[in-house]
Amino acid sequence: MKLVAATDRGSGGSGSGRVGGVVRSVGRALHLPVTGTARGIRRVTHAHGAGESGLGKLIELHAVNGAGDVMITVALASTVFFSVPTDEARGRVALYLAITMAPFTVLAPVIGPLLDRLPHGRRAAMAASMLARALLALVISGAVATGALELYPAALGVLVASKAYGVVRSAVVPRLLPPAFSLVKANSRVTLAGLLATGVAAPIGAGVQMVGDPWPLYGAFVIFVAGTVLSFTLPHKVDSAKGEDVALLSADGSGLPDPRGKQRARRPGLRSVGTAVTHALGANAALRCLSGFLIFFLAFLLREHPLTGVSAAVSLGIAGVAAGAGNALGTAVGAWLKSRAPEVIIVTVVAVALGTAVLAAAFFGAVLVACLSAVAGFAQALAKLSLDALIQRDVPEAVRTSAFARSETLLQMAWVLGGAIGIVLPLNGTLGLSIAALIVATGWVTTLRGLLASARHGGRTRARVV
């Protein structure tokens, strides 16, 4: 009897063990796609020393930032733009610009200098920008259903928080460079991660939008809460201000300390970082203005007058995909070129953008509109990486983070200006793209001579420090 009982218990135990093994195997099979993908992403983001330096964590944080922003963009686009006829949509977007962008142009100049004063709280500042957008996404989720007026101030808050994150991120990257990494390569990795996350999250947001207007915003809330937590996983050296100072961005020498040690700085400007940097910033501002212009102008133009042979939705999709592909290609090319002749690269890409805009204006059509969108994205990405290289080359490390913060703020203001121009123009393709060409030509002509002169002399102008 004892032997039989023991045998029965052994058989039962063996059966239970087999069932447990099957359950564990099924569990591993279900988790493998998630864990395997996560491990693959971690290997890519932490490669070549990025994991040890902390750059890998910033890359992942920027991907989260891009995914959250695009979720909110999808929800706002549907509410403000797609859900009403074109004339009403144009009025709504104009109101959106007036209520959100106009105050932003006032707030943007103070974002960089304000964040310069918080070198010991950069992780907290990035976490605050994430948490603010998480809470504002919930506010917007209630407003999109009722059309309440709080939609606009909440959207302004999202915009300001997003740009504040961008400024802090630019200031953080130099402190997380792995050995033998150029700043251009590091920024390329960070930017590409954001683009890839945006490309993945955009169709997901559009699909969730079909369930209900607030759902992309609920997704944004979850994503930004995760970003809040991830911000504090960055290395502590991000909050260190050791060896840093504030870049005096003025045109004259009034900010230099005199031999007696007295401070003569009065007002910050943007010249002491070197003529190559300021001319590169001017050229980048023209391209950023072009980007803002094309986003708003083509959105309405292609909705009212789709490209030949395709619907309005397909026309907008073509322009959007072309711009995204161009941006990604420019980022990849920038990582490959590293910091070779950045002045020449900027002059070249702006010239290519100008030529494409002129052709698109003269022979308006589907192919040239797609080409202009792609070239604008490519030129903006590559020129920005070249500007980063110039800041790395010409600006002393002690003031480099300050220079990044202030230059990023000015570029955001240029984007706002371009968007404002795009919204007020008549919906005429030739006229609009002629204005686009004029924007690029202005930036190219005013910076061409200075950039080429800097390239000939090696660009080693000395930045002044205060």
C-alpha positions as CSV (number, residue, x, y, z in Angstrom):
1,M,0.0,0.0,0.0
2,K,2.8,2.4,0.9
3,L,4.5,1.6,-2.4
4,V,1.4,2.2,-4.4
5,A,0.7,5.5,-2.6
6,A,4.2,6.6,-3.2
7,T,3.9,5.7,-6.9
8,D,0.7,7.6,-7.1
9,R,2.2,10.7,-5.5
10,G,5.1,10.5,-7.8
11,S,2.9,10.2,-10.9
12,G,0.8,13.2,-9.7
13,G,3.9,15.2,-9.0
14,S,5.3,14.4,-12.4
15,G,2.1,15.5,-14.0
16,S,2.0,18.7,-12.2
17,G,5.7,19.3,-13.1
18,R,4.8,18.7,-16.8
19,V,1.9,21.1,-16.6
20,G,4.1,23.7,-14.9
21,G,6.8,23.3,-17.5
22,V,4.2,23.8,-20.3
23,V,2.9,27.0,-18.6
24,R,6.5,28.3,-18.2
25,S,7.2,27.6,-21.8
26,V,4.1,29.4,-23.0
27,G,4.9,32.3,-20.7
28,R,8.4,32.5,-22.1
29,A,7.1,32.3,-25.7
30,L,4.6,35.2,-25.0
31,H,7.2,37.3,-23.3
32,L,10.0,36.7,-25.8
33,P,8.8,39.2,-28.5
34,V,8.7,41.9,-25.8
35,T,11.8,41.1,-23.9
36,G,13.7,40.2,-27.0
37,T,12.8,43.5,-28.6
38,A,13.7,45.4,-25.5
39,R,17.1,43.7,-25.3
40,G,17.7,44.5,-29.0
41,I,16.8,48.2,-28.5
42,R,19.0,48.3,-25.4
43,R,22.0,46.8,-27.3
44,V,21.6,49.4,-30.1
45,T,21.1,52.5,-27.8
46,H,24.0,51.4,-25.5
47,A,26.5,50.5,-28.2
48,H,30.0,52.0,-28.6
49,G,30.2,53.2,-25.0
50,A,26.9,55.0,-24.9
51,G,25.7,52.7,-22.1
52,E,28.6,53.5,-19.9
53,S,28.5,57.2,-20.5
54,G,24.8,57.5,-20.0
55,L,24.1,58.6,-23.6
56,G,22.0,55.4,-24.1
57,K,19.6,56.4,-21.4
58,L,19.2,59.9,-23.0
59,I,18.6,58.2,-26.4
60,E,15.8,56.1,-24.9
61,L,14.3,59.1,-23.1
62,H,14.3,61.1,-26.3
63,A,12.4,58.3,-28.1
64,V,9.8,58.4,-25.3
65,N,9.6,62.1,-25.8
66,G,9.0,61.8,-29.5
67,A,6.3,59.1,-29.1
68,G,4.4,61.2,-26.5
69,D,4.6,64.4,-28.6
70,V,3.2,62.7,-31.7
71,M,0.3,61.2,-29.8
72,I,-0.7,64.7,-28.7
73,T,-0.2,66.0,-32.2
74,V,-2.5,63.3,-33.7
75,A,-5.2,64.2,-31.2
76,L,-4.9,68.0,-31.9
77,A,-4.7,67.5,-35.6
78,S,-7.9,65.6,-35.7
79,T,-9.7,68.1,-33.4
80,V,-8.4,71.4,-34.9
81,F,-7.8,70.4,-38.5
82,F,-9.5,67.2,-39.9
83,S,-12.8,67.2,-38.2
84,V,-14.2,70.4,-39.9
85,P,-14.4,71.9,-43.4
86,T,-11.3,73.6,-44.8
87,D,-12.5,77.2,-44.2
88,E,-13.4,76.5,-40.6
89,A,-10.3,74.4,-40.1
90,R,-8.2,77.4,-41.3
91,G,-9.9,79.6,-38.8
92,R,-9.4,77.1,-36.0
93,V,-5.7,76.7,-36.8
94,A,-5.3,80.5,-37.0
95,L,-6.9,80.7,-33.6
96,Y,-4.6,77.9,-32.4
97,L,-1.6,79.8,-33.6
98,A,-2.7,83.1,-32.1
99,I,-3.4,81.6,-28.7
100,T,-0.5,79.3,-28.5
101,M,2.3,80.5,-30.8
102,A,2.0,84.2,-30.1
103,P,2.6,83.8,-26.3
104,F,5.3,81.2,-27.1
105,T,7.3,83.8,-29.1
106,V,7.3,85.9,-25.9
107,L,8.2,83.0,-23.7
108,A,10.8,81.4,-25.9
109,P,13.5,84.0,-25.5
110,V,13.5,83.4,-21.7
111,I,13.5,79.6,-21.8
112,G,17.2,79.2,-22.6
113,P,18.5,81.9,-20.1
114,L,16.2,80.5,-17.4
115,L,17.4,77.0,-17.8
116,D,21.0,78.3,-17.8
117,R,20.3,79.2,-14.2
118,L,19.3,75.6,-13.3
119,P,22.5,73.6,-14.1
120,H,22.0,71.5,-11.0
121,G,18.4,70.6,-11.8
122,R,18.6,69.4,-15.4
123,R,17.1,66.0,-14.7
124,A,14.4,67.6,-12.6
125,A,13.7,70.0,-15.4
126,M,13.3,67.2,-18.0
127,A,11.1,65.3,-15.6
128,A,9.0,68.4,-15.0
129,S,8.5,68.9,-18.7
130,M,7.4,65.3,-19.1
131,L,5.1,65.4,-16.1
132,A,3.6,68.7,-17.2
133,R,2.7,67.2,-20.6
134,A,1.2,64.1,-19.0
135,L,-1.2,66.2,-16.9
136,L,-1.9,68.6,-19.8
137,A,-2.8,65.6,-22.0
138,L,-5.5,64.7,-19.5
139,V,-6.8,68.3,-19.7
140,I,-6.9,68.2,-23.5
141,S,-8.6,64.8,-23.5
142,G,-11.6,66.4,-21.7
143,A,-11.5,69.5,-24.0
144,V,-11.5,67.6,-27.3
145,A,-14.8,66.0,-26.5
146,T,-16.5,69.2,-25.6
147,G,-14.6,71.8,-27.6
148,A,-13.9,73.7,-24.4
149,L,-11.6,76.7,-24.5
150,E,-9.0,75.1,-22.1
151,L,-7.8,73.2,-25.2
152,Y,-5.8,76.3,-26.3
153,P,-3.9,77.2,-23.1
154,A,-3.3,73.5,-22.5
155,A,-1.8,73.2,-26.0
156,L,0.4,76.2,-25.3
157,G,1.6,74.5,-22.1
158,V,2.4,71.4,-24.1
159,L,4.4,73.4,-26.6
160,V,6.4,75.3,-24.0
161,A,7.1,72.1,-22.1
162,S,8.2,70.4,-25.2
163,K,10.6,73.2,-26.3
164,A,11.9,73.4,-22.7
165,Y,12.8,69.7,-22.9
166,G,14.5,70.3,-26.2
167,V,16.7,73.1,-24.8
168,V,17.7,71.0,-21.8
169,R,18.4,68.0,-23.9
170,S,20.7,70.0,-26.1
171,A,22.6,71.2,-23.0
172,V,22.8,67.7,-21.6
173,V,24.3,65.8,-24.6
174,P,27.8,67.3,-24.3
175,R,28.1,65.9,-20.7
176,L,27.2,62.4,-21.9
177,L,29.7,61.9,-24.8
178,P,31.3,58.5,-24.8
179,P,35.1,58.3,-25.6
180,A,35.9,59.1,-29.2
181,F,32.3,60.2,-29.9
182,S,31.8,63.5,-31.7
183,L,29.0,65.7,-30.7
184,V,27.5,65.4,-34.2
185,K,27.4,61.6,-33.9
186,A,25.8,61.7,-30.4
187,N,23.2,64.2,-31.6
188,S,22.6,62.1,-34.7
189,R,21.8,59.0,-32.5
190,V,19.5,60.9,-30.2
191,T,17.7,62.6,-33.1
192,L,17.3,59.4,-35.0
193,A,15.8,57.6,-32.0
194,G,13.2,60.4,-31.7
195,L,12.4,60.1,-35.4
196,L,12.0,56.3,-35.3
197,A,9.8,56.5,-32.2
198,T,7.7,59.2,-33.9
199,G,7.3,57.0,-37.0
200,V,6.2,54.0,-34.9
201,A,3.9,56.0,-32.6
202,A,2.1,58.0,-35.3
203,P,0.2,55.2,-37.0
204,I,-0.6,53.7,-33.5
205,G,-2.0,57.1,-32.5
206,A,-4.0,57.3,-35.7
207,G,-5.4,53.8,-35.0
208,V,-6.3,54.5,-31.4
209,Q,-7.9,57.8,-32.6
210,M,-10.5,55.6,-34.4
211,V,-11.7,54.3,-31.0
212,G,-12.3,57.8,-29.7
213,D,-10.8,61.3,-29.7
214,P,-9.4,61.2,-26.2
215,W,-7.6,57.8,-26.5
216,P,-4.3,59.1,-28.1
217,L,-4.1,61.6,-25.2
218,Y,-4.5,58.8,-22.7
219,G,-1.6,57.1,-24.5
220,A,0.4,60.3,-24.3
221,F,-0.3,60.5,-20.5
222,V,1.1,57.0,-20.0
223,I,4.1,57.7,-22.2
224,F,5.0,60.9,-20.5
225,V,4.6,59.4,-17.0
226,A,7.2,56.8,-18.1
227,G,9.4,59.6,-19.4
228,T,9.2,61.4,-16.0
229,V,10.6,58.3,-14.3
230,L,13.2,57.7,-17.0
231,S,14.5,61.3,-16.6
232,F,15.8,60.5,-13.1
233,T,17.7,57.5,-14.4
234,L,20.1,59.7,-16.2
235,P,23.6,59.9,-14.6
236,H,24.1,62.4,-11.8
237,K,26.8,64.2,-13.8
238,V,24.0,65.7,-15.9
239,D,23.2,67.9,-13.0
240,S,26.8,68.9,-12.4
241,A,27.9,72.4,-13.4
242,K,31.6,71.8,-12.8
243,G,33.7,73.8,-15.3
244,E,30.7,75.5,-16.9
245,D,30.0,79.2,-17.4
246,V,27.4,81.2,-19.3
247,A,28.1,82.0,-22.9
248,L,28.1,85.8,-23.4
249,L,26.2,86.2,-26.6
250,S,26.8,89.8,-27.5
251,A,28.1,91.5,-30.6
252,D,30.8,93.6,-29.1
253,G,33.4,93.2,-26.4
254,S,31.4,94.8,-23.7
255,G,31.0,91.5,-22.0
256,L,34.7,90.8,-21.6
257,P,36.2,91.1,-18.2
258,D,38.8,93.9,-18.1
259,P,42.3,93.3,-16.8
260,R,41.4,94.5,-13.4
261,G,38.8,91.8,-13.1
262,K,35.7,94.0,-13.3
263,Q,32.8,92.7,-15.2
264,R,31.5,94.9,-18.1
265,A,28.8,92.6,-19.4
266,R,25.5,94.3,-19.9
267,R,23.2,92.4,-22.3
268,P,23.4,88.9,-23.7
269,G,23.5,88.6,-27.5
270,L,24.7,86.0,-30.0
271,R,28.0,87.0,-31.4
272,S,30.7,86.1,-28.8
273,V,30.4,82.4,-29.7
274,G,32.2,83.1,-33.0
275,T,31.2,84.3,-36.5
276,A,31.0,80.8,-37.9
277,V,28.5,79.8,-35.3
278,T,26.3,82.9,-35.7
279,H,26.2,82.6,-39.5
280,A,25.4,78.9,-39.2
281,L,22.6,79.8,-36.8
282,G,21.2,82.2,-39.3
283,A,21.2,79.6,-42.1
284,N,19.6,77.1,-39.8
285,A,17.0,79.6,-38.8
286,A,16.0,80.0,-42.5
287,L,15.6,76.2,-42.8
288,R,13.6,76.0,-39.6
289,C,11.4,78.8,-40.8
290,L,11.0,76.9,-44.1
291,S,10.0,73.8,-42.1
292,G,7.3,75.6,-40.1
293,F,6.0,77.3,-43.3
294,L,5.7,74.0,-45.2
295,I,3.9,72.2,-42.4
296,F,1.1,74.7,-42.2
297,F,0.9,75.9,-45.8
298,L,1.0,72.4,-47.4
299,A,-1.5,71.1,-44.8
300,F,-4.2,73.5,-46.1
301,L,-3.1,73.6,-49.7
302,L,-3.1,69.9,-50.2
303,R,-6.4,69.5,-48.3
304,E,-8.1,72.0,-50.6
305,H,-6.1,71.2,-53.8
306,P,-4.8,67.6,-53.6
307,L,-2.0,66.4,-55.8
308,T,-3.0,65.2,-59.2
309,G,-4.6,61.8,-59.2
310,V,-4.7,61.3,-55.4
311,S,-6.9,62.2,-52.5
312,A,-6.3,64.9,-50.0
313,A,-5.4,62.4,-47.3
314,V,-2.9,60.6,-49.6
315,S,-1.4,64.0,-50.6
316,L,-0.8,64.9,-47.0
317,G,0.6,61.5,-46.4
318,I,3.0,61.8,-49.3
319,A,4.3,65.2,-48.1
320,G,4.6,63.9,-44.5
321,V,6.4,60.7,-45.3
322,A,8.8,62.5,-47.7
323,A,9.7,65.0,-45.0
324,G,10.2,62.3,-42.4
325,A,12.3,60.2,-44.8
326,G,14.4,63.3,-45.7
327,N,14.9,64.1,-42.0
328,A,16.0,60.6,-41.2
329,L,18.4,60.5,-44.2
330,G,19.9,63.8,-43.2
331,T,20.5,62.6,-39.7
332,A,22.2,59.4,-41.0
333,V,24.4,61.3,-43.4
334,G,25.3,63.7,-40.6
335,A,26.6,60.8,-38.5
336,W,28.6,59.5,-41.4
337,L,30.1,62.9,-42.3
338,K,30.9,63.6,-38.6
339,S,32.3,67.1,-38.5
340,R,33.9,67.5,-41.9
341,A,33.8,71.1,-43.2
342,P,30.5,72.0,-41.5
343,E,30.4,75.5,-43.0
344,V,30.5,74.0,-46.5
345,I,27.9,71.4,-45.7
346,I,25.5,74.2,-44.4
347,V,26.1,76.3,-47.5
348,T,25.5,73.3,-49.8
349,V,22.3,72.0,-48.2
350,V,20.8,75.5,-48.0
351,A,21.6,76.0,-51.7
352,V,20.0,72.6,-52.6
353,A,16.9,73.6,-50.6
354,L,16.7,76.9,-52.4
355,G,17.1,75.3,-55.8
356,T,14.4,72.7,-55.0
357,A,12.0,75.4,-53.7
358,V,12.5,77.5,-56.9
359,L,11.8,74.5,-59.1
360,A,8.7,73.5,-57.1
361,A,7.4,77.0,-57.4
362,A,8.0,77.2,-61.1
363,F,6.7,73.7,-61.9
364,F,4.2,73.0,-59.1
365,G,3.3,69.3,-59.1
366,A,3.1,66.1,-57.0
367,V,6.7,65.0,-57.6
368,L,8.2,68.4,-56.9
369,V,6.1,69.0,-53.7
370,A,7.3,65.6,-52.4
371,C,10.9,66.4,-53.4
372,L,10.7,69.8,-51.6
373,S,9.4,68.2,-48.5
374,A,12.1,65.6,-48.5
375,V,14.9,68.1,-49.3
376,A,13.6,70.5,-46.6
377,G,13.7,67.6,-44.0
378,F,17.1,66.5,-45.2
379,A,18.6,70.0,-45.2
380,Q,17.2,70.9,-41.8
381,A,18.6,67.7,-40.1
382,L,22.0,68.0,-41.7
383,A,22.4,71.7,-41.2
384,K,21.5,71.4,-37.5
385,L,24.0,68.7,-37.0
386,S,26.6,70.9,-38.7
387,L,25.7,73.7,-36.4
388,D,26.2,71.3,-33.5
389,A,29.7,70.5,-34.9
390,L,30.6,74.2,-35.1
391,I,29.5,74.8,-31.5
392,Q,31.6,71.9,-30.5
393,R,34.6,73.2,-32.5
394,D,34.4,76.9,-31.8
395,V,32.8,77.3,-28.4
396,P,34.8,76.5,-25.3
397,E,33.5,73.6,-23.2
398,A,32.9,75.9,-20.3
399,V,30.1,77.7,-22.1
400,R,29.0,75.1,-24.7
401,T,25.8,74.1,-22.9
402,S,24.7,77.7,-22.6
403,A,25.3,78.2,-26.3
404,F,23.2,75.1,-27.1
405,A,20.4,76.3,-25.0
406,R,20.2,79.8,-26.5
407,S,20.6,78.6,-30.1
408,E,17.8,76.1,-29.8
409,T,15.5,78.7,-28.5
410,L,16.2,81.0,-31.5
411,L,15.6,78.1,-33.9
412,Q,12.2,77.4,-32.3
413,M,11.2,81.0,-32.7
414,A,12.1,80.8,-36.4
415,W,9.8,77.8,-36.8
416,V,7.0,79.7,-35.2
417,L,7.6,82.6,-37.6
418,G,7.5,80.2,-40.6
419,G,4.2,78.7,-39.4
420,A,2.6,82.1,-39.0
421,I,3.5,83.0,-42.6
422,G,2.2,79.7,-43.9
423,I,-1.2,80.2,-42.3
424,V,-2.0,83.6,-43.6
425,L,-1.0,83.1,-47.3
426,P,-3.6,82.4,-50.0
427,L,-3.8,78.7,-51.0
428,N,-1.9,79.1,-54.3
429,G,0.9,76.6,-54.8
430,T,3.1,78.8,-57.0
431,L,2.8,81.8,-54.7
432,G,3.3,79.9,-51.5
433,L,6.4,78.0,-52.7
434,S,7.8,81.2,-54.1
435,I,7.6,82.6,-50.6
436,A,9.3,79.5,-49.4
437,A,12.1,80.0,-51.9
438,L,12.4,83.7,-50.7
439,I,12.7,82.6,-47.1
440,V,15.6,80.2,-47.9
441,A,17.2,82.7,-50.2
442,T,17.3,85.3,-47.5
443,G,19.0,82.9,-45.1
444,W,21.5,81.8,-47.8
445,V,22.5,85.2,-49.1
446,T,23.0,86.7,-45.7
447,T,25.2,83.9,-44.4
448,L,27.0,82.6,-47.5
449,R,30.0,85.0,-47.4
450,G,30.6,84.6,-43.6
451,L,30.4,80.8,-43.7
452,L,32.8,80.5,-46.7
453,A,35.2,82.9,-45.1
454,S,35.1,80.9,-41.9
455,A,35.7,77.7,-43.8
456,R,38.8,79.2,-45.6
457,H,40.3,80.4,-42.3
458,G,39.5,77.3,-40.4
459,G,36.8,78.9,-38.3
460,R,38.8,79.1,-35.2
461,T,37.3,82.2,-33.8
462,R,37.7,82.5,-30.1
463,A,34.5,82.6,-28.0
464,R,34.3,85.1,-25.2
465,V,33.3,83.9,-21.8
466,V,31.7,85.7,-18.9
